[in-house]
């Protein structure tokens, strides 16, 4: 349900979750409505997540990659805050996603800077 908004966007598996914004729109719509998000954001957010994944995975532009990581960070942070605000108990997914994203960010900095 609602945890799909936050979980899995920082890696290649995130393409599946981001793809849900286009192929499983009703589940995402339900998650958005339960968090009091406007549903017109589903497609723009799905597009942004796919573009962010491309920027991170291809590493063609350091600037785009940094912006993508920042975008995912704020997406996960705000998803966690939304789950806490509605009290649905699903903030754990956003917390895990944030930890995984930060791990990915700092690991890629050390691995690819050599």
Secondary structure, DSSP 8 states (H G I E B T S, - for coil): -GGGGTTTTTSTTHHHHHHHHHHSHHHHHHHHHHTT--TTHHHHHHHHHHHHHHHHHH---HHHHHHHHHHHHHHHHHHHHHHHHHT-S-HHHHHHHHHHHHHHHHHHHHHHT-
